[in-house]
Amino acid sequence: MVGVRVLTPSALPKGDGEFTRALHAAGEERIRNLVLDYPGVTGIRELLVTFVGPGRVWVVARIDIDGGLHGVQIESLVRGIESGMKAESQDIYRVDVVPIGGAQAGHRSL
C-alpha cells in the first residue's frame, strides 16, 4: 500500500499522546495571532487547523484584507503568511490562505 502507515498500539510512543494530536490550543492561538498581526489582514472569517497525520497539520485561513491592496501586494501577503506559518512550526506542512475581501464588522477574530 502506497502512503499508508499502519500503527499497532505497541508501535505508538508512550506518553501523553502527542504523536496523534494536531496542535495544542496555544499553537492554534499562535497561528491565529500570526495571521491577524500580518500587515494588510483586517480579520479572519474562518481558520481551520486540520491534523492529517503524525506531525502533519494543514492550515486553511479565509481572511479579510485591506481594501486598498491590489494584485502583487495581495500575492505577497498570502505568500508571507504561508511561509511565516511554516517557519512557526515544523508540524505545519501545508498552508492555504484565501483572501476574500474587506473586513466586515464583527470578523476581527474568531
Biopython code that builds the backbone (N, CA, C, O; Angstrom):
import numpy as np
from Bio.PDB.StructureBuilder import StructureBuilder

atoms = [
    (1, "MET", "N", (0.834, -1.166, 0.000)),
    (1, "MET", "CA", (0.000, 0.000, 0.000)),
    (1, "MET", "C", (0.885, 1.238, 0.000)),
    (1, "MET", "O", (1.769, 1.371, 0.847)),
    (2, "VAL", "N", (0.660, 2.116, -0.917)),
    (2, "VAL", "CA", (1.432, 3.334, -1.017)),
    (2, "VAL", "C", (0.850, 4.396, -0.097)),
    (2, "VAL", "O", (-0.360, 4.618, -0.089)),
    (3, "GLY", "N", (1.705, 5.053, 0.678)),
    (3, "GLY", "CA", (1.277, 6.158, 1.525)),
    (3, "GLY", "C", (0.473, 5.775, 2.746)),
    (3, "GLY", "O", (-0.126, 6.640, 3.385)),
    (4, "VAL", "N", (0.445, 4.504, 3.084)),
    (4, "VAL", "CA", (-0.315, 4.063, 4.244)),
    (4, "VAL", "C", (0.651, 3.597, 5.313)),
    (4, "VAL", "O", (1.584, 2.842, 5.039)),
    (5, "ARG", "N", (0.427, 4.043, 6.508)),
    (5, "ARG", "CA", (1.259, 3.637, 7.630)),
    (5, "ARG", "C", (0.342, 3.000, 8.655)),
    (5, "ARG", "O", (-0.549, 3.656, 9.194)),
    (6, "VAL", "N", (0.559, 1.738, 8.920)),
    (6, "VAL", "CA", (-0.267, 1.010, 9.860)),
    (6, "VAL", "C", (0.431, 1.017, 11.211)),
    (6, "VAL", "O", (1.591, 0.620, 11.325)),
    (7, "LEU", "N", (-0.282, 1.468, 12.226)),
    (7, "LEU", "CA", (0.272, 1.511, 13.571)),
    (7, "LEU", "C", (-0.523, 0.593, 14.487)),
    (7, "LEU", "O", (-1.752, 0.642, 14.537)),
    (8, "THR", "N", (0.192, -0.221, 15.189)),
    (8, "THR", "CA", (-0.436, -1.043, 16.208)),
    (8, "THR", "C", (-0.235, -0.334, 17.535)),
    (8, "THR", "O", (0.653, 0.512, 17.641)),
    (9, "PRO", "N", (-1.029, -0.650, 18.549)),
    (9, "PRO", "CA", (-0.847, 0.013, 19.847)),
    (9, "PRO", "C", (0.581, -0.078, 20.360)),
    (9, "PRO", "O", (1.062, 0.861, 20.995)),
    (10, "SER", "N", (1.270, -1.181, 20.102)),
    (10, "SER", "CA", (2.646, -1.312, 20.588)),
    (10, "SER", "C", (3.611, -0.397, 19.835)),
    (10, "SER", "O", (4.689, -0.090, 20.344)),
    (11, "ALA", "N", (3.238, 0.044, 18.630)),
    (11, "ALA", "CA", (4.102, 0.921, 17.840)),
    (11, "ALA", "C", (3.950, 2.384, 18.222)),
    (11, "ALA", "O", (4.783, 3.209, 17.846)),
    (12, "LEU", "N", (2.894, 2.720, 18.968)),
    (12, "LEU", "CA", (2.668, 4.108, 19.363)),
    (12, "LEU", "C", (3.619, 4.489, 20.488)),
    (12, "LEU", "O", (3.885, 3.683, 21.379)),
    (13, "PRO", "N", (4.134, 5.719, 20.450)),
    (13, "PRO", "CA", (5.023, 6.143, 21.513)),
    (13, "PRO", "C", (4.282, 6.237, 22.844)),
    (13, "PRO", "O", (3.089, 6.534, 22.892)),
    (14, "LYS", "N", (5.010, 5.981, 23.904)),
    (14, "LYS", "CA", (4.428, 6.091, 25.244)),
    (14, "LYS", "C", (4.402, 7.555, 25.642)),
    (14, "LYS", "O", (5.254, 8.326, 25.200)),
    (15, "GLY", "N", (3.450, 7.951, 26.460)),
    (15, "GLY", "CA", (3.394, 9.333, 26.916)),
    (15, "GLY", "C", (1.989, 9.874, 26.825)),
    (15, "GLY", "O", (1.014, 9.143, 26.999)),
    (16, "ASP", "N", (1.890, 11.182, 26.547)),
    (16, "ASP", "CA", (0.593, 11.857, 26.622)),
    (16, "ASP", "C", (-0.145, 11.924, 25.295)),
    (16, "ASP", "O", (-1.083, 12.709, 25.157)),
    (17, "GLY", "N", (0.252, 11.123, 24.319)),
    (17, "GLY", "CA", (-0.484, 11.092, 23.062)),
    (17, "GLY", "C", (-0.099, 12.191, 22.089)),
    (17, "GLY", "O", (-0.851, 12.465, 21.154)),
    (18, "GLU", "N", (1.056, 12.832, 22.280)),
    (18, "GLU", "CA", (1.480, 13.897, 21.384)),
    (18, "GLU", "C", (1.582, 13.424, 19.941)),
    (18, "GLU", "O", (1.398, 14.207, 19.008)),
    (19, "PHE", "N", (1.873, 12.154, 19.763)),
    (19, "PHE", "CA", (2.064, 11.594, 18.427)),
    (19, "PHE", "C", (0.805, 11.722, 17.574)),
    (19, "PHE", "O", (0.882, 11.868, 16.354)),
    (20, "THR", "N", (-0.343, 11.666, 18.221)),
    (20, "THR", "CA", (-1.591, 11.643, 17.468)),
    (20, "THR", "C", (-2.399, 12.929, 17.604)),
    (20, "THR", "O", (-3.550, 12.978, 17.170)),
    (21, "ARG", "N", (-1.820, 13.969, 18.199)),
    (21, "ARG", "CA", (-2.543, 15.230, 18.376)),
    (21, "ARG", "C", (-2.062, 16.262, 17.385)),
    (21, "ARG", "O", (-0.882, 16.297, 17.035)),
    (22, "ALA", "N", (-2.964, 17.096, 16.937)),
    (22, "ALA", "CA", (-2.622, 18.149, 15.986)),
    (22, "ALA", "C", (-1.731, 19.177, 16.672)),
    (22, "ALA", "O", (-0.511, 19.016, 16.689)),
    (23, "LEU", "N", (-2.300, 20.198, 17.220)),
    (23, "LEU", "CA", (-1.570, 21.237, 17.933)),
    (23, "LEU", "C", (-2.278, 21.509, 19.243)),
    (23, "LEU", "O", (-3.489, 21.320, 19.356)),
    (24, "HIS", "N", (-1.528, 21.949, 20.220)),
    (24, "HIS", "CA", (-2.146, 22.405, 21.466)),
    (24, "HIS", "C", (-2.960, 23.657, 21.164)),
    (24, "HIS", "O", (-2.772, 24.285, 20.123)),
    (25, "ALA", "N", (-3.851, 24.016, 22.058)),
    (25, "ALA", "CA", (-4.637, 25.243, 21.889)),
    (25, "ALA", "C", (-3.709, 26.451, 21.752)),
    (25, "ALA", "O", (-4.008, 27.382, 21.003)),
    (26, "ALA", "N", (-2.587, 26.437, 22.471)),
    (26, "ALA", "CA", (-1.629, 27.546, 22.380)),
    (26, "ALA", "C", (-1.047, 27.646, 20.978)),
    (26, "ALA", "O", (-0.791, 28.748, 20.492)),
    (27, "GLY", "N", (-0.836, 26.520, 20.330)),
    (27, "GLY", "CA", (-0.324, 26.517, 18.960)),
    (27, "GLY", "C", (-1.332, 27.105, 17.996)),
    (27, "GLY", "O", (-0.970, 27.861, 17.094)),
    (28, "GLU", "N", (-2.593, 26.762, 18.183)),
    (28, "GLU", "CA", (-3.641, 27.319, 17.331)),
    (28, "GLU", "C", (-3.781, 28.819, 17.571)),
    (28, "GLU", "O", (-4.036, 29.580, 16.638)),
    (29, "GLU", "N", (-3.615, 29.241, 18.819)),
    (29, "GLU", "CA", (-3.687, 30.670, 19.132)),
    (29, "GLU", "C", (-2.520, 31.424, 18.478)),
    (29, "GLU", "O", (-2.703, 32.535, 17.981)),
    (30, "ARG", "N", (-1.330, 30.827, 18.478)),
    (30, "ARG", "CA", (-0.172, 31.446, 17.808)),
    (30, "ARG", "C", (-0.445, 31.621, 16.312)),
    (30, "ARG", "O", (-0.102, 32.652, 15.734)),
    (31, "ILE", "N", (-1.058, 30.619, 15.691)),
    (31, "ILE", "CA", (-1.393, 30.700, 14.271)),
    (31, "ILE", "C", (-2.387, 31.832, 14.039)),
    (31, "ILE", "O", (-2.218, 32.633, 13.119)),
    (32, "ARG", "N", (-3.421, 31.898, 14.871)),
    (32, "ARG", "CA", (-4.433, 32.949, 14.747)),
    (32, "ARG", "C", (-3.781, 34.326, 14.873)),
    (32, "ARG", "O", (-4.068, 35.226, 14.083)),
    (33, "ASN", "N", (-2.907, 34.489, 15.862)),
    (33, "ASN", "CA", (-2.235, 35.771, 16.067)),
    (33, "ASN", "C", (-1.293, 36.115, 14.918)),
    (33, "ASN", "O", (-1.197, 37.275, 14.518)),
    (34, "LEU", "N", (-0.598, 35.113, 14.387)),
    (34, "LEU", "CA", (0.290, 35.359, 13.253)),
    (34, "LEU", "C", (-0.493, 35.929, 12.076)),
    (34, "LEU", "O", (-0.043, 36.866, 11.417)),
    (35, "VAL", "N", (-1.663, 35.359, 11.819)),
    (35, "VAL", "CA", (-2.497, 35.839, 10.710)),
    (35, "VAL", "C", (-3.010, 37.252, 10.997)),
    (35, "VAL", "O", (-2.883, 38.142, 10.157)),
    (36, "LEU", "N", (-3.581, 37.454, 12.168)),
    (36, "LEU", "CA", (-4.172, 38.757, 12.494)),
    (36, "LEU", "C", (-3.146, 39.876, 12.581)),
    (36, "LEU", "O", (-3.466, 41.031, 12.302)),
    (37, "ASP", "N", (-1.920, 39.549, 12.963)),
    (37, "ASP", "CA", (-0.876, 40.562, 13.104)),
    (37, "ASP", "C", (-0.180, 40.890, 11.790)),
    (37, "ASP", "O", (0.613, 41.829, 11.727)),
    (38, "TYR", "N", (-0.469, 40.129, 10.744)),
    (38, "TYR", "CA", (0.202, 40.351, 9.468)),
    (38, "TYR", "C", (-0.328, 41.643, 8.826)),
    (38, "TYR", "O", (-1.541, 41.829, 8.730)),
    (39, "PRO", "N", (0.567, 42.531, 8.390)),
    (39, "PRO", "CA", (0.125, 43.795, 7.774)),
    (39, "PRO", "C", (-0.791, 43.550, 6.573)),
    (39, "PRO", "O", (-0.466, 42.770, 5.678)),
    (40, "GLY", "N", (-1.927, 44.222, 6.570)),
    (40, "GLY", "CA", (-2.889, 44.093, 5.482)),
    (40, "GLY", "C", (-4.053, 43.191, 5.808)),
    (40, "GLY", "O", (-5.067, 43.219, 5.111)),
    (41, "VAL", "N", (-3.932, 42.371, 6.875)),
    (41, "VAL", "CA", (-5.027, 41.493, 7.293)),
    (41, "VAL", "C", (-5.911, 42.271, 8.257)),
    (41, "VAL", "O", (-5.428, 42.828, 9.243)),
    (42, "THR", "N", (-7.203, 42.306, 7.968)),
    (42, "THR", "CA", (-8.135, 43.037, 8.824)),
    (42, "THR", "C", (-9.056, 42.114, 9.616)),
    (42, "THR", "O", (-9.775, 42.579, 10.501)),
    (43, "GLY", "N", (-9.050, 40.827, 9.318)),
    (43, "GLY", "CA", (-9.888, 39.896, 10.061)),
    (43, "GLY", "C", (-9.752, 38.481, 9.547)),
    (43, "GLY", "O", (-9.206, 38.237, 8.471)),
    (44, "ILE", "N", (-10.258, 37.561, 10.333)),
    (44, "ILE", "CA", (-10.294, 36.150, 9.947)),
    (44, "ILE", "C", (-11.755, 35.734, 9.879)),
    (44, "ILE", "O", (-12.501, 35.906, 10.843)),
    (45, "ARG", "N", (-12.152, 35.200, 8.765)),
    (45, "ARG", "CA", (-13.520, 34.673, 8.642)),
    (45, "ARG", "C", (-13.587, 33.217, 9.055)),
    (45, "ARG", "O", (-14.562, 32.770, 9.658)),
    (46, "GLU", "N", (-12.524, 32.475, 8.717)),
    (46, "GLU", "CA", (-12.511, 31.051, 9.041)),
    (46, "GLU", "C", (-11.060, 30.607, 9.165)),
    (46, "GLU", "O", (-10.218, 30.970, 8.343)),
    (47, "LEU", "N", (-10.777, 29.823, 10.194)),
    (47, "LEU", "CA", (-9.444, 29.274, 10.392)),
    (47, "LEU", "C", (-9.600, 27.802, 10.728)),
    (47, "LEU", "O", (-10.157, 27.448, 11.767)),
    (48, "LEU", "N", (-9.108, 26.952, 9.848)),
    (48, "LEU", "CA", (-9.191, 25.511, 10.049)),
    (48, "LEU", "C", (-7.794, 24.957, 10.241)),
    (48, "LEU", "O", (-6.919, 25.158, 9.399)),
    (49, "VAL", "N", (-7.585, 24.271, 11.332)),
    (49, "VAL", "CA", (-6.313, 23.612, 11.596)),
    (49, "VAL", "C", (-6.636, 22.124, 11.648)),
    (49, "VAL", "O", (-7.260, 21.644, 12.594)),
    (50, "THR", "N", (-6.204, 21.404, 10.619)),
    (50, "THR", "CA", (-6.580, 20.008, 10.468)),
    (50, "THR", "C", (-5.379, 19.099, 10.654)),
    (50, "THR", "O", (-4.355, 19.263, 9.990)),
    (51, "PHE", "N", (-5.507, 18.150, 11.552)),
    (51, "PHE", "CA", (-4.494, 17.133, 11.778)),
    (51, "PHE", "C", (-4.666, 16.091, 10.682)),
    (51, "PHE", "O", (-5.726, 15.477, 10.564)),
    (52, "VAL", "N", (-3.612, 15.889, 9.872)),
    (52, "VAL", "CA", (-3.725, 14.942, 8.778)),
    (52, "VAL", "C", (-2.809, 13.740, 8.937)),
    (52, "VAL", "O", (-2.804, 12.841, 8.096)),
    (53, "GLY", "N", (-2.046, 13.724, 9.999)),
    (53, "GLY", "CA", (-1.165, 12.595, 10.266)),
    (53, "GLY", "C", (-0.141, 12.986, 11.307)),
    (53, "GLY", "O", (-0.050, 14.152, 11.691)),
    (54, "PRO", "N", (0.622, 12.026, 11.761)),
    (54, "PRO", "CA", (1.628, 12.307, 12.788)),
    (54, "PRO", "C", (2.562, 13.444, 12.373)),
    (54, "PRO", "O", (3.268, 13.351, 11.369)),
    (55, "GLY", "N", (2.551, 14.509, 13.157)),
    (55, "GLY", "CA", (3.422, 15.641, 12.881)),
    (55, "GLY", "C", (3.087, 16.385, 11.604)),
    (55, "GLY", "O", (3.956, 17.030, 11.018)),
    (56, "ARG", "N", (1.821, 16.304, 11.155)),
    (56, "ARG", "CA", (1.421, 16.956, 9.910)),
    (56, "ARG", "C", (0.097, 17.684, 10.113)),
    (56, "ARG", "O", (-0.941, 17.076, 10.378)),
    (57, "VAL", "N", (0.169, 19.002, 9.981)),
    (57, "VAL", "CA", (-1.001, 19.847, 10.168)),
    (57, "VAL", "C", (-1.216, 20.682, 8.911)),
    (57, "VAL", "O", (-0.267, 21.196, 8.321)),
    (58, "TRP", "N", (-2.476, 20.806, 8.514)),
    (58, "TRP", "CA", (-2.855, 21.608, 7.345)),
    (58, "TRP", "C", (-3.690, 22.766, 7.857)),
    (58, "TRP", "O", (-4.678, 22.569, 8.563)),
    (59, "VAL", "N", (-3.282, 23.989, 7.492)),
    (59, "VAL", "CA", (-3.974, 25.190, 7.929)),
    (59, "VAL", "C", (-4.652, 25.838, 6.725)),
    (59, "VAL", "O", (-4.030, 26.039, 5.682)),
    (60, "VAL", "N", (-5.928, 26.158, 6.882)),
    (60, "VAL", "CA", (-6.665, 26.912, 5.874)),
    (60, "VAL", "C", (-7.208, 28.161, 6.562)),
    (60, "VAL", "O", (-7.907, 28.075, 7.572)),
    (61, "ALA", "N", (-6.874, 29.321, 6.000)),
    (61, "ALA", "CA", (-7.326, 30.587, 6.579)),
    (61, "ALA", "C", (-8.039, 31.401, 5.511)),
    (61, "ALA", "O", (-7.459, 31.738, 4.478)),
    (62, "ARG", "N", (-9.304, 31.712, 5.774)),
    (62, "ARG", "CA", (-10.065, 32.636, 4.916)),
    (62, "ARG", "C", (-10.020, 33.975, 5.626)),
    (62, "ARG", "O", (-10.534, 34.119, 6.735)),
    (63, "ILE", "N", (-9.403, 34.954, 4.982)),
    (63, "ILE", "CA", (-9.133, 36.215, 5.665)),
    (63, "ILE", "C", (-9.732, 37.416, 4.947)),
    (63, "ILE", "O", (-9.927, 37.407, 3.732)),
    (64, "ASP", "N", (-10.018, 38.445, 5.733)),
    (64, "ASP", "CA", (-10.372, 39.753, 5.197)),
    (64, "ASP", "C", (-9.075, 40.537, 5.077)),
    (64, "ASP", "O", (-8.193, 40.440, 5.930)),
    (65, "ILE", "N", (-8.971, 41.319, 4.000)),
    (65, "ILE", "CA", (-7.761, 42.105, 3.789)),
    (65, "ILE", "C", (-8.117, 43.572, 3.561)),
    (65, "ILE", "O", (-9.258, 43.912, 3.248)),
    (66, "ASP", "N", (-7.131, 44.410, 3.722)),
    (66, "ASP", "CA", (-7.271, 45.846, 3.480)),
    (66, "ASP", "C", (-7.748, 46.046, 2.044)),
    (66, "ASP", "O", (-7.148, 45.520, 1.106)),
    (67, "GLY", "N", (-8.822, 46.801, 1.876)),
    (67, "GLY", "CA", (-9.410, 47.035, 0.557)),
    (67, "GLY", "C", (-8.507, 47.800, -0.400)),
    (67, "GLY", "O", (-8.765, 47.822, -1.603)),
    (68, "GLY", "N", (-7.462, 48.422, 0.109)),
    (68, "GLY", "CA", (-6.545, 49.170, -0.742)),
    (68, "GLY", "C", (-5.454, 48.328, -1.375)),
    (68, "GLY", "O", (-4.682, 48.833, -2.191)),
    (69, "LEU", "N", (-5.375, 47.052, -1.015)),
    (69, "LEU", "CA", (-4.344, 46.179, -1.579)),
    (69, "LEU", "C", (-4.771, 45.669, -2.951)),
    (69, "LEU", "O", (-5.952, 45.437, -3.207)),
    (70, "HIS", "N", (-3.796, 45.504, -3.817)),
    (70, "HIS", "CA", (-4.067, 45.031, -5.176)),
    (70, "HIS", "C", (-3.017, 44.017, -5.603)),
    (70, "HIS", "O", (-1.902, 44.011, -5.082)),
    (71, "GLY", "N", (-3.373, 43.165, -6.545)),
    (71, "GLY", "CA", (-2.506, 42.236, -7.244)),
    (71, "GLY", "C", (-1.289, 41.719, -6.499)),
    (71, "GLY", "O", (-1.395, 40.832, -5.653)),
    (72, "VAL", "N", (-0.133, 42.282, -6.822)),
    (72, "VAL", "CA", (1.138, 41.824, -6.278)),
    (72, "VAL", "C", (1.167, 41.953, -4.751)),
    (72, "VAL", "O", (1.764, 41.116, -4.074)),
    (73, "GLN", "N", (0.536, 42.980, -4.210)),
    (73, "GLN", "CA", (0.506, 43.162, -2.756)),
    (73, "GLN", "C", (-0.267, 42.025, -2.078)),
    (73, "GLN", "O", (0.144, 41.523, -1.032)),
    (74, "ILE", "N", (-1.369, 41.633, -2.676)),
    (74, "ILE", "CA", (-2.171, 40.542, -2.119)),
    (74, "ILE", "C", (-1.402, 39.232, -2.219)),
    (74, "ILE", "O", (-1.394, 38.437, -1.279)),
    (75, "GLU", "N", (-0.759, 39.011, -3.357)),
    (75, "GLU", "CA", (0.035, 37.793, -3.533)),
    (75, "GLU", "C", (1.167, 37.743, -2.511)),
    (75, "GLU", "O", (1.442, 36.685, -1.944)),
    (76, "SER", "N", (1.816, 38.861, -2.275)),
    (76, "SER", "CA", (2.892, 38.935, -1.290)),
    (76, "SER", "C", (2.365, 38.665, 0.116)),
    (76, "SER", "O", (3.014, 37.966, 0.894)),
    (77, "LEU", "N", (1.217, 39.201, 0.445)),
    (77, "LEU", "CA", (0.601, 38.975, 1.745)),
    (77, "LEU", "C", (0.324, 37.485, 1.952)),
    (77, "LEU", "O", (0.653, 36.927, 2.998)),
    (78, "VAL", "N", (-0.276, 36.853, 0.961)),
    (78, "VAL", "CA", (-0.614, 35.435, 1.047)),
    (78, "VAL", "C", (0.655, 34.597, 1.218)),
    (78, "VAL", "O", (0.716, 33.746, 2.105)),
    (79, "ARG", "N", (1.657, 34.827, 0.389)),
    (79, "ARG", "CA", (2.909, 34.058, 0.466)),
    (79, "ARG", "C", (3.634, 34.313, 1.787)),
    (79, "ARG", "O", (4.246, 33.403, 2.347)),
    (80, "GLY", "N", (3.566, 35.538, 2.281)),
    (80, "GLY", "CA", (4.201, 35.857, 3.554)),
    (80, "GLY", "C", (3.570, 35.113, 4.717)),
    (80, "GLY", "O", (4.271, 34.595, 5.586)),
    (81, "ILE", "N", (2.254, 35.062, 4.734)),
    (81, "ILE", "CA", (1.557, 34.324, 5.797)),
    (81, "ILE", "C", (1.879, 32.842, 5.698)),
    (81, "ILE", "O", (2.168, 32.194, 6.704)),
    (82, "GLU", "N", (1.827, 32.304, 4.481)),
    (82, "GLU", "CA", (2.088, 30.878, 4.305)),
    (82, "GLU", "C", (3.501, 30.505, 4.758)),
    (82, "GLU", "O", (3.678, 29.529, 5.487)),
    (83, "SER", "N", (4.495, 31.266, 4.338)),
    (83, "SER", "CA", (5.870, 30.948, 4.730)),
    (83, "SER", "C", (6.101, 31.214, 6.216)),
    (83, "SER", "O", (6.856, 30.486, 6.862)),
    (84, "GLY", "N", (5.459, 32.250, 6.768)),
    (84, "GLY", "CA", (5.580, 32.531, 8.192)),
    (84, "GLY", "C", (5.031, 31.415, 9.057)),
    (84, "GLY", "O", (5.617, 31.075, 10.085)),
    (85, "MET", "N", (3.911, 30.843, 8.645)),
    (85, "MET", "CA", (3.323, 29.741, 9.408)),
    (85, "MET", "C", (4.208, 28.500, 9.360)),
    (85, "MET", "O", (4.412, 27.829, 10.372)),
    (86, "LYS", "N", (4.727, 28.207, 8.183)),
    (86, "LYS", "CA", (5.596, 27.036, 8.062)),
    (86, "LYS", "C", (6.856, 27.204, 8.899)),
    (86, "LYS", "O", (7.371, 26.229, 9.447)),
    (87, "ALA", "N", (7.351, 28.423, 9.002)),
    (87, "ALA", "CA", (8.525, 28.691, 9.834)),
    (87, "ALA", "C", (8.176, 28.610, 11.319)),
    (87, "ALA", "O", (9.042, 28.322, 12.146)),
    (88, "GLU", "N", (6.920, 28.861, 11.657)),
    (88, "GLU", "CA", (6.455, 28.857, 13.049)),
    (88, "GLU", "C", (6.493, 27.458, 13.659)),
    (88, "GLU", "O", (6.793, 27.307, 14.844)),
    (89, "SER", "N", (6.195, 26.443, 12.865)),
    (89, "SER", "CA", (6.135, 25.082, 13.393)),
    (89, "SER", "C", (6.509, 24.079, 12.310)),
    (89, "SER", "O", (6.021, 24.151, 11.182)),
    (90, "GLN", "N", (7.371, 23.154, 12.666)),
    (90, "GLN", "CA", (7.741, 22.117, 11.706)),
    (90, "GLN", "C", (6.589, 21.157, 11.429)),
    (90, "GLN", "O", (6.635, 20.400, 10.459)),
    (91, "ASP", "N", (5.558, 21.179, 12.270)),
    (91, "ASP", "CA", (4.394, 20.323, 12.067)),
    (91, "ASP", "C", (3.459, 20.837, 10.973)),
    (91, "ASP", "O", (2.636, 20.079, 10.459)),
    (92, "ILE", "N", (3.577, 22.106, 10.615)),
    (92, "ILE", "CA", (2.713, 22.674, 9.583)),
    (92, "ILE", "C", (3.337, 22.371, 8.224)),
    (92, "ILE", "O", (4.359, 22.946, 7.849)),
    (93, "TYR", "N", (2.708, 21.468, 7.505)),
    (93, "TYR", "CA", (3.265, 21.076, 6.223)),
    (93, "TYR", "C", (2.561, 21.749, 5.052)),
    (93, "TYR", "O", (3.125, 21.831, 3.961)),
    (94, "ARG", "N", (1.337, 22.233, 5.262)),
    (94, "ARG", "CA", (0.613, 22.901, 4.177)),
    (94, "ARG", "C", (-0.217, 24.036, 4.751)),
    (94, "ARG", "O", (-0.838, 23.909, 5.806)),
    (95, "VAL", "N", (-0.211, 25.159, 4.021)),
    (95, "VAL", "CA", (-0.993, 26.327, 4.419)),
    (95, "VAL", "C", (-1.684, 26.868, 3.180)),
    (95, "VAL", "O", (-1.045, 27.078, 2.150)),
    (96, "ASP", "N", (-2.979, 27.090, 3.277)),
    (96, "ASP", "CA", (-3.744, 27.715, 2.211)),
    (96, "ASP", "C", (-4.401, 28.968, 2.771)),
    (96, "ASP", "O", (-5.242, 28.889, 3.666)),
    (97, "VAL", "N", (-4.015, 30.118, 2.244)),
    (97, "VAL", "CA", (-4.585, 31.389, 2.665)),
    (97, "VAL", "C", (-5.476, 31.889, 1.536)),
    (97, "VAL", "O", (-5.046, 31.980, 0.386)),
    (98, "VAL", "N", (-6.724, 32.212, 1.875)),
    (98, "VAL", "CA", (-7.696, 32.650, 0.880)),
    (98, "VAL", "C", (-8.193, 34.048, 1.262)),
    (98, "VAL", "O", (-9.013, 34.193, 2.169)),
    (99, "PRO", "N", (-7.689, 35.079, 0.562)),
    (99, "PRO", "CA", (-8.216, 36.424, 0.829)),
    (99, "PRO", "C", (-9.584, 36.555, 0.185)),
    (99, "PRO", "O", (-9.748, 36.270, -1.002)),
    (100, "ILE", "N", (-10.577, 36.990, 0.973)),
    (100, "ILE", "CA", (-11.938, 37.032, 0.428)),
    (100, "ILE", "C", (-12.541, 38.419, 0.403)),
    (100, "ILE", "O", (-13.711, 38.576, 0.052)),
    (101, "GLY", "N", (-11.764, 39.434, 0.770)),
    (101, "GLY", "CA", (-12.297, 40.787, 0.675)),
    (101, "GLY", "C", (-12.045, 41.609, 1.906)),
    (101, "GLY", "O", (-11.296, 41.214, 2.799)),
    (102, "GLY", "N", (-12.687, 42.773, 1.944)),
    (102, "GLY", "CA", (-12.539, 43.687, 3.070)),
    (102, "GLY", "C", (-13.251, 43.184, 4.303)),
    (102, "GLY", "O", (-14.162, 42.361, 4.218)),
    (103, "ALA", "N", (-12.831, 43.682, 5.444)),
    (103, "ALA", "CA", (-13.406, 43.237, 6.720)),
    (103, "ALA", "C", (-14.836, 43.722, 6.877)),
    (103, "ALA", "O", (-15.215, 44.788, 6.393)),
    (104, "GLN", "N", (-15.609, 42.912, 7.561)),
    (104, "GLN", "CA", (-16.949, 43.287, 7.953)),
    (104, "GLN", "C", (-16.959, 43.361, 9.477)),
    (104, "GLN", "O", (-16.171, 42.695, 10.149)),
    (105, "ALA", "N", (-17.840, 44.160, 9.995)),
    (105, "ALA", "CA", (-17.935, 44.328, 11.450)),
    (105, "ALA", "C", (-18.100, 42.965, 12.106)),
    (105, "ALA", "O", (-18.868, 42.125, 11.637)),
    (106, "GLY", "N", (-17.376, 42.760, 13.187)),
    (106, "GLY", "CA", (-17.512, 41.520, 13.948)),
    (106, "GLY", "C", (-16.633, 40.387, 13.477)),
    (106, "GLY", "O", (-16.718, 39.299, 14.045)),
    (107, "HIS", "N", (-15.796, 40.572, 12.477)),
    (107, "HIS", "CA", (-14.959, 39.493, 11.978)),
    (107, "HIS", "C", (-13.490, 39.651, 12.353)),
    (107, "HIS", "O", (-12.645, 38.974, 11.766)),
    (108, "ARG", "N", (-13.158, 40.504, 13.293)),
    (108, "ARG", "CA", (-11.757, 40.735, 13.648)),
    (108, "ARG", "C", (-11.072, 39.460, 14.116)),
    (108, "ARG", "O", (-9.933, 39.199, 13.731)),
    (109, "SER", "N", (-11.728, 38.678, 14.922)),
    (109, "SER", "CA", (-11.119, 37.443, 15.377)),
    (109, "SER", "C", (-12.201, 36.397, 15.609)),
    (109, "SER", "O", (-13.390, 36.706, 15.693)),
    (110, "LEU", "N", (-11.760, 35.176, 15.707)),
    (110, "LEU", "CA", (-12.681, 34.057, 15.928)),
    (110, "LEU", "C", (-12.777, 33.730, 17.387)),
    (110, "LEU", "O", (-13.506, 32.814, 17.768)),
]
sb = StructureBuilder()
sb.init_structure("model")
sb.init_model(0)
sb.init_chain("A")
sb.init_seg("    ")
for serial, (resi, resn, name, xyz) in enumerate(atoms, 1):
    if name == "N":
        sb.init_residue(resn, " ", resi, " ")
    sb.init_atom(name, np.array(xyz, "f"), 0.0, 1.0, " ", f" {name:<3s}", serial, name[0])
structure = sb.get_structure()
